[in-house]
Amino acid sequence: MNINMPIDLQSKQLDNGVTVFYKEYFNSYRLYDDLPAGDYVIIDFSAVWEHDFLFFAMKAIDKAKDISKNVLCTYPTEAFHSKFWEHTCQLLEDQGFKRCIIIDAGINLGFEGYMNIGTKLLTVHIPASQWFDYYTDIIPDNNLKLLDYKGNRSKHFVSLARFARAERVEFTNEILDSFLRYKGRYSCGWGDVEDNPMVWAEHSGVWNLIPNHLRKYYPATLGDELDDQHKLMDHIADNVINVVLEAETGHNPACYKIQSDIRPTFERTNGRYMTVYSDRIMATEKTTKVFAMNQLPIFLGPPAIVFTLDHLGFDMFDDLIDHSYDKKDSLETRIALVIKELKRLCTKPLSELNAYLDENQDRLKNNQDHLKVLGNRLHKRALNYTKEFLINGNLEYKEL
């Protein structure tokens, strides 16, 4: 690897005197505002993507090593594959760093345990609070407010997919090819029309994922704009169930049968399209939006996302919803089981599901409240570990 590869590495000092290294831009959020002063350095990976992750890490570590041997690595909005953090930690150890805290959007702790076996670098992972904070009054002057409860929803479900990832296309095919087409609101690939029009070109590979008789429905849109993706709009809230097509699905891109050569799971940044495969569990605004809008959640995401959210304190309404899909490793199997469960729920009269919402308003409100509770808990954990583990050298990994 060439450490001299061009990387837009920048740095600044926070108000607490701690130096932060970052790429292209630095977005301050409450973690940085509240961090204590002390002997450590921050490497912020926001705006870094897979193709340059390790090049950026090498460049930043080379600069940071002369400031401190304790480092806080942050990527509050993404949860890249654990291999990226493994390699970064190896680079840190090679440069003599002693302690590292990783704060990213991942809510599973898959890599922390084995990173501390046989290594000199001590590592702690903490989920970022950012997506849990997103719709709450934790953020000053937040215009993305939690919605008050409204009953009498007009549709059984909503399923949203801006970009035409392969698994999302297959899932939407199943909706369109059954009575579910009349039971919900759904979109798929509409963001590509503006963001990457070649996806829907006449000879694009995306059409190979769609049966001929369904192609007339694509790209499926609800008429929204790209800038609306995080908003809590009436037609999105006016549905009993929200089928969350999360950013990560935990699948192996080498074996999933519907992969295409165009973009099985791509996102765009600064005019470039990057794959975003990951073995992590991540709850983005797609997940927290469900709770913010008082909806019942079903997930097409990685295995154990329902289990993890339940463990974090959210009510997953498993007295009504069969989340057995959450235990299946195969993405194809999870798609089939989610469709099966969605069909079962959509055979219930809408009046029955609306009555269920009315009877369980307190549980819906508890989920909303828990967004703030969990966001504050994770924020406090990050600050405590920074002080006790990173600065004071406390070697205990217990909850502080």
C-alpha positions as CSV (number, residue, x, y, z in Angstrom):
1,M,0.0,0.0,0.0
2,N,1.3,3.4,-0.9
3,I,0.9,5.8,2.0
4,N,1.6,8.7,-0.5
5,M,-1.7,8.0,-2.4
6,P,-3.5,11.3,-2.7
7,I,-5.9,11.6,0.3
8,D,-7.7,14.8,1.3
9,L,-6.5,14.6,4.9
10,Q,-7.4,17.5,7.1
11,S,-7.2,18.3,10.8
12,K,-8.5,20.7,13.4
13,Q,-8.6,21.2,17.1
14,L,-11.8,20.8,19.0
15,D,-12.7,23.2,21.8
16,N,-11.4,20.7,24.3
17,G,-7.9,20.9,22.6
18,V,-8.1,17.4,21.1
19,T,-7.0,17.1,17.5
20,V,-9.3,15.4,15.0
21,F,-8.2,14.1,11.5
22,Y,-10.9,13.9,8.8
23,K,-11.5,13.7,5.1
24,E,-13.1,16.5,3.0
25,Y,-15.6,17.7,5.7
26,F,-16.1,17.5,9.4
27,N,-19.7,17.4,10.8
28,S,-19.7,18.2,14.5
29,Y,-22.4,16.4,16.5
30,R,-23.0,16.1,20.2
31,L,-20.3,13.5,20.8
32,Y,-17.6,16.0,19.7
33,D,-19.2,18.8,21.6
34,D,-19.1,16.9,24.9
35,L,-15.9,14.9,24.8
36,P,-13.5,15.6,27.6
37,A,-10.0,17.0,27.2
38,G,-7.1,14.5,27.6
39,D,-4.3,12.6,26.0
40,Y,-5.9,11.1,22.8
41,V,-6.5,11.9,19.2
42,I,-9.6,11.5,17.0
43,I,-9.7,10.0,13.5
44,D,-13.1,10.7,12.0
45,F,-13.9,8.4,9.0
46,S,-17.0,10.2,7.8
47,A,-16.8,10.8,4.1
48,V,-14.4,7.8,3.7
49,W,-15.6,4.9,1.6
50,E,-14.4,1.4,1.1
51,H,-12.0,2.1,-1.8
52,D,-9.9,4.5,0.3
53,F,-10.7,3.4,3.9
54,L,-7.3,1.9,4.6
55,F,-5.4,4.5,2.6
56,F,-7.0,7.2,4.8
57,A,-6.4,5.2,7.9
58,M,-2.7,4.9,7.1
59,K,-2.4,8.6,6.3
60,A,-4.2,9.6,9.5
61,I,-2.4,7.2,11.7
62,D,0.9,8.4,10.4
63,K,0.0,11.9,11.5
64,A,-1.7,10.9,14.7
65,K,1.1,8.8,16.1
66,D,3.2,11.8,17.0
67,I,0.3,13.3,19.1
68,S,-0.9,10.5,21.3
69,K,-0.9,6.7,21.6
70,N,-4.7,6.7,22.4
71,V,-7.2,7.1,19.6
72,L,-10.9,7.5,19.1
73,C,-12.0,6.3,15.7
74,T,-15.5,7.4,14.6
75,Y,-17.9,6.8,11.8
76,P,-21.3,7.6,13.4
77,T,-23.5,7.1,10.3
78,E,-22.0,3.9,8.8
79,A,-21.1,0.3,9.8
80,F,-18.6,-1.0,7.3
81,H,-17.4,-4.6,7.3
82,S,-15.5,-5.5,10.4
83,K,-12.4,-6.3,8.3
84,F,-11.9,-2.6,7.8
85,W,-11.7,-2.1,11.6
86,E,-9.5,-5.2,12.0
87,H,-7.0,-3.9,9.6
88,T,-7.1,-0.4,11.0
89,C,-6.5,-1.8,14.5
90,Q,-3.5,-3.7,13.2
91,L,-2.1,-0.5,11.7
92,L,-2.6,1.2,15.0
93,E,-0.8,-1.5,16.9
94,D,2.0,-1.5,14.4
95,Q,2.5,2.2,15.1
96,G,2.6,1.7,18.9
97,F,-0.9,2.8,19.8
98,K,-2.1,1.5,23.2
99,R,-5.8,2.0,23.4
100,C,-8.6,2.5,20.8
101,I,-12.3,3.2,21.0
102,I,-14.3,2.6,17.8
103,I,-17.7,4.4,17.6
104,D,-19.7,3.6,14.5
105,A,-23.3,2.9,13.5
106,G,-23.0,-0.8,14.1
107,I,-25.2,-2.1,16.9
108,N,-23.6,-5.6,17.1
109,L,-20.3,-6.1,18.9
110,G,-19.0,-8.8,16.5
111,F,-15.4,-7.8,16.3
112,E,-14.5,-6.3,19.8
113,G,-13.8,-9.6,21.6
114,Y,-11.3,-11.2,19.2
115,M,-9.5,-7.9,18.5
116,N,-8.3,-8.0,22.1
117,I,-6.8,-11.5,21.9
118,G,-3.1,-11.7,21.6
119,T,-2.7,-8.0,20.8
120,K,-1.0,-5.1,22.6
121,L,-3.7,-2.7,21.4
122,L,-6.8,-2.6,23.7
123,T,-10.0,-2.0,21.7
124,V,-13.6,-1.1,22.7
125,H,-16.5,-0.7,20.4
126,I,-19.5,1.6,21.2
127,P,-22.6,2.0,18.9
128,A,-23.0,5.6,17.9
129,S,-26.0,7.5,19.3
130,Q,-26.6,9.5,16.1
131,W,-29.4,7.5,14.4
132,F,-31.2,7.0,17.7
133,D,-31.0,10.8,18.4
134,Y,-32.1,11.6,14.9
135,Y,-35.9,12.2,15.4
136,T,-35.7,13.4,19.0
137,D,-35.3,16.8,20.7
138,I,-31.8,15.8,21.7
139,I,-30.8,17.6,18.5
140,P,-31.3,21.4,18.9
141,D,-33.9,22.9,16.6
142,N,-34.6,19.5,15.1
143,N,-37.3,19.8,12.4
144,L,-37.6,16.0,12.2
145,K,-40.1,15.7,15.1
146,L,-41.5,12.5,16.5
147,L,-45.1,12.1,15.3
148,D,-48.1,12.1,17.6
149,Y,-50.1,9.0,17.4
150,K,-52.8,8.8,14.6
151,G,-55.0,5.8,14.2
152,N,-57.3,4.8,11.3
153,R,-54.4,4.1,8.9
154,S,-55.4,3.7,5.3
155,K,-53.0,0.9,4.2
156,H,-51.6,-2.2,5.7
157,F,-47.9,-1.5,5.0
158,V,-45.3,0.6,3.5
159,S,-42.0,-0.6,1.9
160,L,-39.5,2.0,0.8
161,A,-36.4,1.5,-1.5
162,R,-34.8,4.5,-3.1
163,F,-32.1,2.5,-4.9
164,A,-32.5,-0.7,-6.9
165,R,-30.4,-3.1,-4.9
166,A,-30.9,-6.7,-6.0
167,E,-32.6,-8.0,-2.9
168,R,-34.9,-5.0,-2.8
169,V,-35.9,-5.6,-6.4
170,E,-36.6,-9.3,-5.7
171,F,-38.7,-8.3,-2.6
172,T,-40.7,-5.7,-4.6
173,N,-41.2,-8.3,-7.3
174,E,-42.9,-10.5,-4.7
175,I,-45.2,-7.6,-3.7
176,L,-46.1,-6.7,-7.2
177,D,-46.8,-10.3,-8.2
178,S,-49.4,-10.9,-5.4
179,F,-52.4,-9.3,-3.7
180,L,-49.9,-7.3,-1.6
181,R,-49.8,-4.9,-4.5
182,Y,-53.2,-3.5,-3.3
183,K,-52.5,-3.6,0.4
184,G,-49.6,-1.2,0.8
185,R,-47.5,1.7,-0.5
186,Y,-44.1,0.7,-2.0
187,S,-41.2,2.1,-4.0
188,C,-38.1,0.7,-5.5
189,G,-35.3,2.3,-7.6
190,W,-36.9,5.7,-8.0
191,G,-33.8,7.4,-6.6
192,D,-31.8,6.0,-9.5
193,V,-33.8,8.0,-12.0
194,E,-32.2,11.2,-10.8
195,D,-29.0,9.8,-9.2
196,N,-27.9,7.3,-11.8
197,P,-30.3,7.2,-14.8
198,M,-28.2,4.5,-16.5
199,V,-29.6,2.0,-14.0
200,W,-32.9,2.1,-15.9
201,A,-31.5,2.4,-19.4
202,E,-33.0,0.0,-22.0
203,H,-30.2,-2.6,-21.9
204,S,-29.2,-2.2,-18.2
205,G,-28.7,-5.4,-16.2
206,V,-31.3,-4.3,-13.7
207,W,-34.0,-5.5,-16.0
208,N,-32.7,-9.1,-15.8
209,L,-33.8,-9.0,-12.2
210,I,-37.4,-8.2,-13.1
211,P,-39.9,-10.6,-14.9
212,N,-41.2,-9.2,-18.1
213,H,-44.8,-8.9,-16.9
214,L,-43.6,-6.7,-13.9
215,R,-41.3,-4.3,-15.8
216,K,-44.0,-1.8,-16.4
217,Y,-44.1,-1.0,-12.7
218,Y,-40.5,0.0,-12.4
219,P,-39.0,2.2,-11.2
220,A,-41.7,2.2,-8.5
221,T,-42.2,5.6,-7.0
222,L,-44.4,7.4,-4.5
223,G,-43.5,10.7,-6.0
224,D,-41.0,11.7,-3.4
225,E,-37.8,13.7,-3.9
226,L,-34.3,12.5,-2.9
227,D,-34.2,15.2,-0.2
228,D,-37.3,13.7,1.4
229,Q,-35.7,10.4,2.4
230,H,-35.5,11.2,6.1
231,K,-38.7,13.1,6.4
232,L,-41.7,11.8,8.3
233,M,-44.3,12.4,5.6
234,D,-48.0,11.7,6.0
235,H,-48.3,9.1,3.2
236,I,-45.3,7.2,4.8
237,A,-46.8,7.4,8.3
238,D,-50.3,6.4,7.2
239,N,-49.6,2.7,7.2
240,V,-49.8,0.1,10.0
241,I,-46.6,-1.8,9.2
242,N,-43.3,-0.6,8.0
243,V,-41.2,-3.1,6.1
244,V,-37.7,-1.8,6.7
245,L,-35.3,-2.6,3.8
246,E,-32.2,-1.8,5.8
247,A,-28.9,-0.7,4.4
248,E,-27.1,-3.9,5.3
249,T,-28.4,-7.5,4.8
250,G,-25.4,-9.5,5.9
251,H,-25.3,-11.6,2.7
252,N,-22.3,-13.0,0.9
253,P,-22.2,-11.2,-2.5
254,A,-20.3,-14.1,-4.1
255,C,-23.2,-16.5,-3.6
256,Y,-26.5,-14.6,-3.6
257,K,-28.4,-15.9,-6.7
258,I,-29.8,-12.6,-8.0
259,Q,-26.7,-10.6,-8.1
260,S,-26.3,-8.6,-11.3
261,D,-23.3,-6.9,-12.9
262,I,-24.8,-3.4,-12.6
263,R,-25.0,-2.7,-8.8
264,P,-26.1,-5.4,-6.5
265,T,-25.9,-2.9,-3.5
266,F,-24.4,0.4,-4.4
267,E,-24.6,3.9,-2.9
268,R,-23.3,7.1,-4.4
269,T,-21.0,9.6,-2.9
270,N,-19.4,12.6,-4.6
271,G,-20.3,11.3,-8.0
272,R,-18.8,7.8,-7.4
273,Y,-20.7,4.5,-6.8
274,M,-19.3,2.3,-4.1
275,T,-20.3,-1.1,-2.9
276,V,-21.4,-1.2,0.7
277,Y,-21.3,-4.9,1.6
278,S,-21.0,-5.5,5.4
279,D,-21.2,-8.3,8.0
280,R,-22.5,-5.8,10.5
281,I,-25.9,-5.0,12.0
282,M,-26.8,-1.4,11.6
283,A,-29.9,0.6,12.5
284,T,-30.1,3.7,10.3
285,E,-32.9,6.3,10.0
286,K,-34.9,3.6,8.1
287,T,-35.2,1.7,11.4
288,T,-35.6,4.7,13.8
289,K,-38.2,6.2,11.4
290,V,-40.5,3.2,12.2
291,F,-40.6,4.1,15.9
292,A,-40.8,7.8,15.2
293,M,-44.0,7.2,13.2
294,N,-45.7,4.8,15.6
295,Q,-45.5,1.8,13.2
296,L,-45.1,-1.9,13.6
297,P,-41.7,-3.1,12.3
298,I,-40.7,-5.9,9.9
299,F,-37.1,-6.1,8.7
300,L,-35.4,-7.2,5.6
301,G,-31.9,-6.7,7.0
302,P,-29.2,-8.9,8.4
303,P,-29.9,-11.9,10.6
304,A,-30.6,-11.0,14.3
305,I,-31.4,-7.4,13.7
306,V,-34.8,-7.9,15.4
307,F,-33.1,-9.8,18.3
308,T,-30.6,-7.0,18.6
309,L,-33.2,-4.2,18.7
310,D,-35.2,-6.2,21.2
311,H,-32.0,-6.6,23.3
312,L,-31.5,-2.8,23.1
313,G,-35.0,-2.3,24.6
314,F,-37.4,-1.8,21.7
315,D,-40.8,-3.5,21.5
316,M,-40.9,-5.6,18.4
317,F,-44.5,-6.6,18.8
318,D,-43.9,-10.3,18.6
319,D,-47.3,-11.0,20.0
320,L,-48.6,-10.1,16.6
321,I,-45.7,-10.4,14.2
322,D,-43.8,-13.6,13.6
323,H,-40.1,-12.6,13.3
324,S,-38.8,-16.1,12.7
325,Y,-37.1,-14.8,9.5
326,D,-34.7,-13.0,11.8
327,K,-33.0,-16.4,12.7
328,K,-32.3,-17.4,9.1
329,D,-28.8,-16.9,7.6
330,S,-29.9,-17.1,4.0
331,L,-31.1,-13.8,2.6
332,E,-33.2,-15.6,0.0
333,T,-35.0,-17.5,2.9
334,R,-35.5,-14.3,4.8
335,I,-37.1,-12.6,1.8
336,A,-39.5,-15.6,1.4
337,L,-40.4,-15.6,5.1
338,V,-40.9,-11.8,5.3
339,I,-43.3,-12.0,2.3
340,K,-45.1,-15.0,3.9
341,E,-45.6,-13.0,7.2
342,L,-46.6,-9.9,5.4
343,K,-49.2,-11.8,3.4
344,R,-50.5,-13.3,6.7
345,L,-50.9,-9.9,8.3
346,C,-52.4,-8.3,5.2
347,T,-55.2,-10.9,5.2
348,K,-56.3,-9.4,8.4
349,P,-58.9,-6.7,8.1
350,L,-57.4,-3.2,8.2
351,S,-59.9,-2.4,10.9
352,E,-58.4,-5.2,13.1
353,L,-54.9,-3.9,12.7
354,N,-56.0,-0.3,13.4
355,A,-57.7,-1.6,16.5
356,Y,-54.5,-3.3,17.6
357,L,-52.6,0.1,17.2
358,D,-55.3,1.9,19.3
359,E,-55.0,-0.7,22.0
360,N,-51.2,-0.5,22.1
361,Q,-50.6,3.2,21.9
362,D,-48.6,3.0,25.1
363,R,-46.2,0.5,23.6
364,L,-45.8,2.7,20.5
365,K,-45.1,5.7,22.7
366,N,-42.6,3.7,24.7
367,N,-40.6,2.9,21.6
368,Q,-40.6,6.6,20.7
369,D,-39.4,7.5,24.2
370,H,-36.8,4.8,24.1
371,L,-35.1,6.4,21.1
372,K,-34.1,9.3,23.4
373,V,-33.3,7.0,26.3
374,L,-31.0,4.8,24.2
375,G,-29.4,7.7,22.5
376,N,-28.5,9.3,25.8
377,R,-27.3,6.0,27.2
378,L,-25.0,5.4,24.2
379,H,-23.7,9.0,24.4
380,K,-23.0,8.7,28.1
381,R,-21.2,5.4,27.5
382,A,-19.0,7.0,24.8
383,L,-18.1,9.8,27.1
384,N,-17.4,7.5,30.1
385,Y,-15.2,5.2,28.2
386,T,-13.3,8.1,26.7
387,K,-12.6,9.4,30.2
388,E,-12.0,6.1,32.1
389,F,-10.6,3.8,29.4
390,L,-8.9,6.1,26.9
391,I,-7.6,8.9,29.2
392,N,-7.3,7.3,32.7
393,G,-6.2,3.9,31.5
394,N,-8.8,1.9,33.2
395,L,-8.5,-1.6,31.8
396,E,-11.9,-2.8,32.8
397,Y,-14.4,-3.3,30.0
398,K,-17.4,-3.3,32.3
399,E,-20.2,-0.9,31.8
400,L,-19.0,2.4,33.2
